[in-house]
Amino acid sequence: MGIENFIRDALLLPTDVIAYHVSRELAELYVDKSILEGQTWYFDLDGFVRAEKCAVIEERFIFNHVRTEWEGRGKKQKQRLQNSWLNILWRGKLLEVLLLTWAVGYYRVRHHWIVADDRQLAEDFFDAVCEWSGEVRGEILVYQDGYFEKNKDLFDSIKSATFDNLVLEESLREEIRRDFSQFFASREVYERYQIPWKRGAVFIGPPGNGKTHTIKALINELGKPCIYVRSFKSDCGTDQESMAEVFKQARLSAPCVVVLEDLDAMINDENRAFFLNELDGFGSNAGVAVIATTNHPDKLDAAILDRPSRFDRKYHFQLPQNVERESYVVAWNKELQPEMKLSSSGVDHVVAATEGFSFAYLKELLLSATVHWMTQERKVSMDEVVRQQVELLRGQIKTTEEPKVTQRGRLKFFKRSA
């Protein structure tokens, strides 16, 4: 097989024999060299090259297939190697890397082959790329659809969320803040007394009451790598395999924070035992803090919520009381132009009239009032506009949610059936 057509001819084969065929052909082509083959997201050669950790020496007689992705207006286009044969200069030594991408079901996988003068050089290069790729630097590591992706935009977008602008019941805010800061600062104490240095917490409560904002503020303040799991579902593997990948990465990135939003939607009867084993099994999760959220704790098994050492603390995010609603409205009002501001009596009215509103509904109220005020060409005061919008929004809430009081006297919301 000629090198010029090596990639083309390999990709014409059935997908279940490509890897074996290529490995055999390379072994015959390079009888005096070592060949290292694999398939893992950690081998991010594209990023390694962009970071100038190695250099590519172009061979023009081989066609390299590169896919260009548009990342959005004003953003730099991203190029990803798909099918390429590259000469790599790394630490003064030359290697060859063959990359092939093909579809397995609905999922595309990329295999690599490293060709080096000796086995040690190939393994050292593989380790260097994977170790660099596994680090989280100024980005959020997002897991979705069976693979990880480093998301710098998401990392940048949460920078505005801090504990200073987090409106939450004060004792709850400070308890959460102190809990995680002390955990990451206390490694030596945990080790001295032979206590596993890991942490788990569940944020519980109806949607729109500050759980996500609190997580963002924690990520910003702690300054630790963050792994954000959108789903364990994947077309190319099982939930259990995804869970194993997430916790493997967490152990590599530790000390770090793992975020599992809407945990009740991630865990089911089939994957629960495996999840619990990853969370609190034989694997060491030293330095890993897992923060999960749920709007429906009743859907979670007691083995997850109630057993110590899995989720050590449960923090309840209730609907905001008068003092929190007032803080929220005052902070919002402070940012408005003078002619748009609510009067003192207007603020008092909003606070009194929004009993049972979540922070999300408060935000919607104030946004819709601002838009409505502008469309009315400023002929009506903001106080009056807000009064109108409160009634409209309260009517909307009543059509979708029915408030009930639990035995403990805490307000809960239950969805009405259609």
N, C-alpha and C positions, 0 to 999 in steps of 0.2 A: 504494500500500500504506500503510495507516495505521500509525503508530508503535506504537499499542497492541497490534496483532497481528503486528508485524514478526517477532518471534522465532518465534511459533507457526507462521506461514505458511512461514518459511524452513525449519524443521525437518521440514515435511511433504514437502519435495522429495527427490528421489534424492540420496544422499550425495555423488555425484561432481559435482554441479552446485551444491551449497549455497554454497561459497566464492565462485564466480564470480557467482552470482545476488545474494548479499548485497553484494558489492563494487559491482556495477552499480547496485543500488537505492540504496545510500548515495551514490554519485556523483551520482545524479539528485536525491536529497533535499538534498544539501549541495553545490550547484554552486559556492559561494563559499568552501568550506573544503578543507583538505587531509586525505586519508585514508591511514592507514598500516595495512597488513594483514599478518598473519603467524601463525605457529604454532610456538612454541618453549617449552620448559619454563622457560627463563630469564625469561620474562615472568610472574613470580609476583606478580600484582597482589594476591592474597589476603594474602600475607605483607607486601607493601609497605604495605598499608592497616593491618594489625595492628601493624606497627612504627611507625605514625603518621608515615610519610613523605609521605602524602597523605591527603586526606579525601574521603569519599563523600557526596554530596548526594543524598538519596533522592528519587526521582520516584514517587509512589504510584500513578499511573495506568498504570505499566508493571509487570507481574509479573516479579519477579526470582527465578529458580530457584536455591536454595541447598541443597546437600547437607550434612547433619550426620553426622559420623562419631564413633563412640564409641571412645575411645582406651584404655579400661580403667578399672577401679575406682579412684576417687580422682583421676583425671586430667580435665583440662578437655576438654570436647567440642571437636572441630575442625570448623569450617564452611568449605566450599569453594564458591566461585561456580561454577555450571555454565552457566546461560543467563541473561544479565543485560545490561541497558542501564543504564550508570552515568554519572552526572555527577561528574567528579573535579575537586577543587580542589587544585592543585599549584603551589607557589611563587607564590601569588596569581593564578593564571590558571586558567580553566575549560577542561576538555576533556570529551569524551564517549568512553566506551569500551564497545564491544559485545563480549560474550563468548558464543560458541556452542560447545557440546560435542556431538559425535555419534560413533557407532561406526564404525570402519573394521576390518572383520573382527572379531577378538576384542578389539580395542584401542580405547579411547576417546581421542579427540584433542580439544583445545580450541583454537579459532582466536580471534584477537582483531582488532578494528578500532579504531584510535585516530582520532578526529575532532577536529581542532584548527583554529584560525584560520589557521595557516600551517604549512608543512612543517617548518620548523626547530623549532617548539614540539613537534610530534608526535614528531620524531626525538629531541629532547632528553629527552622523557618516557620514550620507549621505552628509550633508553640508560640512564637513571637506574634504571628498574625492573630491567633485565637486569643491570646492574653490581652493584646491591645483591643481587639474587638469586644471582648467581654467587659471592659471597663466602661463605666457610665460617667461621662464628663460633660457637664453643662447641658443635659438633655434628660428627658424622661424615656425610660425603656418600656415600650408598650408591647404587650403580648396580645395578639389577636389572630384568629384564623390559622393557628398552628405555627406562628413564627414571631420573632421579635423584630421590632423596628425602633431605632433611636429617633426620638421626636424632639428636636430643638424648639420648634414653634410652640409645642405644648408647654415645654419648660419655661419659655419666655412669657407665655400667656398667663401663667399663674404667679408671676412675680409681683403683681399688684395686690395679691391676697396676703394680708399680714394679720397678726393678732391685734395690731393697733386699730385696724378698720373692720375687725370681726365683731359684729354685734351679737352677743350671746350672754346668757346668764353668767354673771361674773365668776361665781365659784366654780361652775362647770368649765369655763374657759381656762381659768388658772390651774385647775386640777389636771386637765388634759395636757396643758403646756408643761407643767412641772413633771408629770408622769414620764413623758417621753424624753425630755431633756435629761432627767436624772438617770433614766435607763441607759442612754448612750454614754453618759459620763461615769458610769459605775462599773465598768468592765472588771477592774481590778478587785472590787469588792465582791462581785459575783464569783470570780475565780478563786478568791481567797477562801470563801466559805463553800466552795464546790456547789454552787447553785447554777443551773443552766442559764446562760446569758442570752435569753430570748424573751420576746414580749408579744402578746396578742391582745387586741382590744376590738370590741364591736361597738360601732356607733348605731344606735337604735332610735327610730322615730319617724313620724310621717314626713313625706318629701317636702323640701323647701324650707327646712328649719336650721340650716347651717352646717350639716355634716360635711358636705363637699368643701365648703369654704374653710372649715377647720382643718381638713386634710391638706389643702393647699398651703395654709398658713404654717402647718407643721413642716411640710416639705421645705418651704423657704427658710424657716428658722433653723431646722436641724442641719441642713446642708449635707445630708447623706444621699447616696444614690437611691433613686426611686424606681421601682418596677410596678407598672400599672397594668393590671390584668383586666381586659375588657370581656374576655370570655375564654373558657377552656375548650369550646367547641372547635372542631377542625375537620376539614374534608380529607385530610391526609393522615389522620390518626385518631386515637381515642382520647377521651377526657383524661384518662389516667396518664397517658403519655404526655399530654400537655401539662398536667400538674407536676409531673416529674421534671419536665424541662424548666418550668417556672422556679421550682424550689432549688434545682441545680444551679440556676443562674443567681438566685438569691444568696446561696452559700458562697458562690464565687465573688459576689459583689459586696458581701458583708464587711463592715456594718452597713445595713441598708434598710429601706422601708418597702414593704410589699403592700400594695393597695388592691383590695378586692371589693369593688362597688357592687351593690345588690347581690350579696352572697347567696341569698335564698334562691336566686335565679340560676346560680352556678352549680349548686349541689343537689344531687338527686340520689335515689336509692342505689343506683348502679355505681356511682363514683364516690359515695360518702366515705366508705371504709378506707379507700386509697387516700383520699384527701386528709383524713384524720391521721393516717400513718405518716404522711409527708409533714403534717403540722407538728406531730408529737410522737413520732416513731423512733426508729433506730438512727435515722439520719440526724447529724448534728446541725442545728440551726443557730449556732452561736452568732450573736450580733444581728439577728434578723428580727425586725419588728413588723408584725402583720396587722394591718388595720383593715377591718371589714366593715361594710355598712349594710344595713337592711331596713327596709320600710315595713317588712312583714316578719317579725321575729317568730310569730306563730307557725311559720312555714319551715323553720329550722329545727332539726332534730336536737333533743336535749343533750345528746353526746357532743354536740358542737358548742352549744351555748353554756351548758352548766358544768362541764368537767373542767376543773382547774388545770392550768398549764397549757391549755389549748388557747382559749381566749380568757386571759386573766381578769380583764375588766370589761364591764358593759356600761357604756355611757349613754344616757337617755337624753335625746334632744326633743324637748317638748315645744308646743306652740309658744311663741313669745308672749310674755306678760307685759303689763303696761310699761314698765321701766325699759324693757328691751325695745318695744315698739316705739316709744318716745325717742330713744337713742337713735334708732334707725331713721325715723322721719326727720329729726333734727340734723343728722349728718347729711341726709339727702338735701334738705332745704338749704343747708350751708353752701352747697356747691352751685346753687341756681343764681341766675342773674337777678339783680334787685327787683325788677318789675315782676319777676316770676315767683318770688318767694311767698310762702305761706305766712300769714300773721301768727302771732302767739296764740290767739284764740283758734285760728285755723289748725295749728299743730295739735292743740288740745282736743279739738273735735275729731281729728283723724285718729288719735290715740284711743279715744273713747269709743269711736264708731267701728273700730277694726278688731274688736274682741273675737278671737277664734281665727284670725288671719295668720297664715304662715309668713315667713320672710319673703317667700316667693310671691305670694299674693300681694304683700305690701309693695314689693318692687313693681309688680304689674300695675297696681293701683297708681303709683306715682308716675310711672312711665306713660300710662294711658292718659292721665290727667295732664301731663306736660304736652303731649301731642295734641290733645283736645283743645287746650288753652291756645296753642299756636294756630290751629285751624280756625278758631273763632276770632282771629285777628285781634286778640287781646282786649276784646270788648267786655269780657267777664273776668272777675277776679279769680285768682288761683284758688282761694278759699271756696268759692262757689263751685268751681269746676270739680274740685276734689270731693265735695259733698255729693255731687251728682254721680261721680264715678264710683264712690263707695257703695251707693245703693245698687248700681248696675252690677258691680263685681260681686256683691253679697248675693244678689239674685242668681248669678252664675254659679257661685259656690253651692247654693242650696239645691240646684238642679243636679249636681254631680256627687255631693257628699252629704251624709246625714250625721250630725254630731250626736254621739252618745257618751254617757258618763260611766266609767268603769266603777268597780267596787271601791277602788282607792280614790275615787273622785277626780281622776285625771281625764281630760277630754281626749277622746279618740275619734277617728273618722273611719266610717265603713262605707265602701262603695255600694251604691244602690244597683240592683240588677236592671238591665236594660228593659 
